[in-house]
């Protein structure tokens, strides 16, 4: 059964030109209704902002590998609410590394951070880049114990050449991708596998020269084994052994991270778009020292050479809100670098719109929680900000459904009426008499996510 989410808001405003504690306004004594002002979202708070990142962008936005347009792509990301960029492991990765950092076969100087197209310079004043620390360890070196001296030279070269000796503008450093899950899959395939001790060695080398956080994004191997048809014929005992090896690897690597999360791509393998939220909780439990990160599905399997559609824009929006609802303080869309925008740019447009929406809503995450009663919801998260109650309620259903919310009492004073609003509309959807215990029924479509406000006067 898919999930639907609805976002509600309740606000007490000094509306109708009077003091709400002074009694009914607009002739309330004889039952007349009054309408308060449309509520506005709060501005940025003092807490740590929600990280909203992109691991790559559709290639049409960057252009040719010989002259990538990082400045244009980063300006578009920033305007869409993104604040962080993580370079994917593609043919543009060399631009994020110092020249000849990896020895023979490495990208030449004209395709390094020393070139005129340096992404670090392009990002300045727009967003922050996550430097690819693990890319300084070539694949051929990963199965053996890490050469600490060689890595130190490469890290120092990145800081000196790419960052002009100052890493303050970085969002952080990227560790090895999916170290635990990737190792198990490599062993199963008989391929060289990462020495997990190198994850801690890389973290130590980074922390010896930088205060910026280390990001580690893992493969949710138990989920993959359960839903991916490629593993359908795997014997149960082998599946159990791989799962045990995976969790052992997680226990060894998760403590090295400052940001930790899992890449979950449910579409089209799972009906449950909320599985990503479950893995946010898993990340918080496995790496309690780290901030929870959700790596979101930014493409379809077909974009990566496999079989499977892209998420629809509402599905991508759901996954992002569900992750935040489950405690993610960072969102990172991944895979969109493999996505072509012609002829179909619906998913990328939806991701950008969701990033803008979440950027506006992010200040609510630092507000104190407040009780809100609702039926038909699996999870309700309500926040109180300057007399405004904002709440997110999530439920699972495979039909058009309704959420029943008990309208809470005004945070202060008295009220004769309340109004239901939606953003961008100058007038309320409804205005009715307020009474303690009043209920509001909200119809939800299958992947519904809606912002409402209730004002009292």
N, C-alpha and C positions, 0 to 999 in steps of 0.2 A: 504493500500500500504506500503510495507517495505521501509526502508531507505537504501541508500548507502552512504558511506563516502569516500572521497579521501583526502589524505594529500599531499600537494605540497611544494616544496621549490624553491626559486629563489635566486641565489647568484651572486654577482659581485666579481670576483677573479682577481688578477693580474696574468693572465695566459699567456702562450706562451712566458714567459721570458721577457715581456716588460711592459711598463706603459700603462694601458688601456686608459688613457687620451691622449696618444701620437699619437693615430691613429690606423689604421688596422694593425694586426699582420699576420704573415704567408702569406705574399703576398696579404693581404686584398685589396690592391688598384686595383687588377685585378679580384676581386670577389672570391678569394679562401676563403674557410672556415677554421676556427681554432677551436681547442677543448681545453677547460680549464681543470684544475685538478678536479677530483671528489670531491664534497663537503663533509665535515665532520660535524657531529652534534656538537654543542657547549658542553663544559664541564659544570659541576655544577655551578650555579650562586650563588650570595650572598643572594638571597631571601629564603623564607621558602620553603622547599622541598615539593613535592606532597606526601601526606600520601598514602601509598599503603599497605593495610592490609588484613589479612585473619581471618575470624571468624571460626576457626577450620581448620583441614586438613583431607583428607580421612583417615579413621581409620587404614587402613593397614600400614600407615606410622608411627603410634604411637605404635602399638602393644597392648599387654595385659594391662588391667586396673591395674593389680598389679605391673607392671613395665613399664610404658610408656616411649618411646624413644623421649622425648622432644628435646634433644640435636640434634639428627639426623634430626628430622622434622624441627627444627628452622634453622639449617644449610642449608637445602634444600630451605626453604623459602627465606632466605637471599640471596642465590645464584641466586634465580629467580627474585630478584628485590623487594621483600617485605621488609618493615621496621617495621611493626606493627603486633601484634598478639592479637586477642580478644578471650578469652575462651568462647566457647559455653556452654549452659546449658545442659551438658551431664554428664555421670558418671565419667568424669575426672575433673569436676569442683572443687572438693575438693582439688586437688593439688594446686589450686590458692588461697586457704584460709588457715588461721591458724587452728591448730588442735582444735577440739571441739568448733569451732567458733559459731555454731548454736545450741549448746546444744544436748540433746538426739536425736539420729538418725543421727547425723552429721558424715561425713567420719572420720575414725580413724586417729591417728597421722601418720601412715604409708602411708596414702593416702592424706596427707596435704602438705602444702608448707614446713613443717619441715622435710619431708622425703628426701632421697637421690635423688629422681627424681624431686626435686623442679624445676618448669618451669622458675622461676625467675633467678635462677643460670644458667640454660641451655640457657636462652636468652642473657645473658651478652656477649657483644661484637658481637652479631649477629643481634638482633632486639630488639624492645621494646614491653613490654606487657601492655595491658590495664587491670588494676585490676578490678575485678567484684564487685564494691561497692554495687550494688543492691542485690547481692547474700547474703550479710550480713543481709538482711531483709527477713526472711522466709516467704513463701507464706501465712502461717496462720496469720501473723502479718500485712499483707499489706492492708487489708480492714479497719483497725482501725488506729487511729492516731499513728504515729511512736513514739516508745519509744526512745527519744533522748539519754538518759543515756546509755541504752543498746547498741545502735548503736555506740556511742562514744567508748565504751569499745572494741567492735569488730573491729572498724577501727584502733584503737591504736594497737590492737593485730596483725592486718595484717601488719601494717607498721613495728612494732618491730620484729615480727617473720619471716615474709616472705621477708621483704626488708632490714632487719638489721638496721632499723631506718632511712633509707635514700630512699626517693621515687624519686630521681633525674633520675633514669633509667627507670621510667615508661613512657609510651606514654600518659597515662591519666587514668581516672576512668570511668567505664561504669555505666550509670544510669539505671533506669528501662527500659526494652524493651517494645516498643510500648505502652506507658502509656495511651495515649488518645484513640487510636484505640482498644487496648486490653480491656480497660474499657468498651467501648461501646459494644463490642462483648460479654463480660462477662455478662453485664446487660441483653442483648438480650437473652442469654442462661439461665438466672436465676442463674448464678454462682456468688460467691463472687467476688467483683470488687475492684481494687486498689483505695484507697483514694488519689486523685490527689494532695492533700496537702503534701503527703509524698515525692513527686518528689522534691519540693522545700526544704523540710526538709533534704532530703538526700544530695542535692547540698550544703546546708549550712554547714552540718556536714563535708563533704569532704573539702570544702574550708577553714574551720577553722583549718585544719591541713595539707594542701597540696596546692601547687601552680600549680599542674599538671591539664590539662584541663579535663572537664567533657564531655563525649560523650553520645548523646541521639539519638537513631534510632527509628523512628516512623513507624507505619503501615499506608500505604496510603489508608485509608478506602474507600473514594469515588471511587477509581479505583477498589478496591476489590469488592465492591457492584455492580459495573457496569459489570464486566467481569466474576466473579466466578459463575458457574451454581448453587452453593449451595444457592445463594440469588435470583435466577431468579423468584421465586414465591413470593418474599417479596412485600407486597403492597407498592404502591408509597408513600403513606403518612408515612408509617413506615420507608422507606428508607430515606425520607427527614428528618425525626426526628433524625434518627441515624447520618446522615451527619451533621446536626446542632450541635448535642451533641459532635461529633468528633471535629469540628472546635473550639468549646468552650473549649474542653480539650487541644487542641493544643495551644490555646491562653494562657492557664494557665501554660503549661509545657515547651513550646519552649524557653521562656526567661531564663530558668535555665541552658541552655547548652552552652558550648564553641565550640563544634562540633555538628552539627544538620543535620539530613537527614532522608530519607525514604527508606525502603526496598521495591524495586519494582521487581516483578518476572513476566514478560510479557509472557514468553514461558510456555505452548502453548496457553494461553488464549487470547492473543492479537496479531494481525498481526504487530502492531507498536512497534518495539524495541526501538524507540525514546521516548516512554512515560517516561522512567526514567529520561531523560533530562528535561522534563517538571516538574518533581517533584524536581529536583535540583533547578530550578527557584523558585518553591514553598517554598523550605527550606530556600533559601536566603531571600525571602519576609517575611516568618513567624518568622524567627529568625535572624534579621539583625545584632545582636551582635555576632553571631557565624560564624564559617567557614563552608561553605557548604560541606556536606558529602553525597556520594551516596553509598548505600548498594546494591550490585549487586547480581544477581541470580547465585549461585554457585552449584545448583543441580536441579533436576526435582521433581515434586510433587510425583512421584512414589518412589523416594528415601526417602520421608517423610511418606510413607504409604498411599499416595493417588493415583490419576490417572493423568498422564501427563508426557511427555518426558522431558529429560534434554535439555538445549540449546545446539546447535552445537557450536563448538569452534569459528567459525566466528561470530555467534550471540552474544556469550559472549564478544568477542573482540569489536564488534560494541557497545554494551551497555556501556562498559568502556570508549571508545573514545567519545561517545555521551555525557556521563556525564561530562567529562572534557571540552568538547566543550561548554557545558552550564554553566560552571563556578565551577564545583566541585573541591575543593582543597584536598579532601580526597576520596579514593575509598576503599571499604570494601566488599570483596566477602564473602557471608554468605551461609550456608547450606551445604557446601562441606564436613563437618564432617559426614554427613549422607550418603555420596556417596561411594559406593564400586568401587574399581579400576579394579576388575576382574569381567567380562571380558572386560569392557569398560573403558578405561582411557583417551579417546579423549578429554573430557571436561576439566579435570584437567590439562592435558598437554597444552591445549589451554589457560587456565587461567594463567598458569605459564609463557608461552611465551608472553602473553599480558602484564603481570606485568613487564617483562624484557624490552619490547619495550617501555612502558610508562615511565619506570625509565630513559631510555636513552633520551626520548623526553621531560621529565619534565622541564629541565632548560629553555625551550622556554616560559613557562608560566609567567616568570617574565620579559620577554622582552616587550618593547613598541609595541603597535599595529601599523600597517601601512596599508594604503588602498590597496585593491586588487579587481579588477573587474572580475566577473565571471557570466555566465548565466547557468541556470539549477540547481542552488544551492539555498536552503532556507537560509543558514547561511554560512558566510565566516569569518574566524578569521585568520588574518595575523599578523605575528610578525617580527620585525627587530632586528637582533643580529649580531653585528660586520660586517655589510654590507651584511648580508644574510637575505632574506625574506622567512620566513616559514609561510605557511598558511594551514588552515583546512577548507574544504568546505563540507557541508552536504546537501543532497537532498533526496526527497522521490520519489520512483518509483517502479512499479511492473513489470518492464521489464529491459532488459539490456539497460543502459542509457549512456549518454555522458555528461561530464562537459566541457564547453567551457570557457577557461581562457584567458584573455587578458594579454599577457606577459608584466610585468611592465618595465618601463625604468630602466636601470642600476642605482643603488643607487648613483654612481658617474662615471664621465668620459663618454666614448663612447664605442660602441661595434659594431662589424661587424657580429658576430655569437652568437647563443645560443645553448646549448646542453641540452637534456633531459636525466636524469639519474635515475636509481633505485639503492638502497643500495645493496652492496655486488657484484656489477658488475664493472669491471675495465674500461669498455668502455661505452659511452653513448648509449642510445637507438636510438637517432636521433641527428643530428647536422644540423642546417639550418641557413640561413642568417637572421640577426636581422633587424627589421624595427619597428618604433613606431607603436603601435596598433596591433602587430602580435598576432595571436590567436593560441592556442593549444587545440586540442580536445582529451579528455582522455576517453576511454571506461571503463565503470564500470560494474562489475557483480552485482548480486542482493544484496549481502552483502559486496561489495567491500570496502576494506580499504587498501590504498597503499601509500607508501612514494615515492615521486619524488623529483628530484632536477633539477633546470635550472641554468646553469652557462653561463656567458657571457665572451666573449673575443674579 
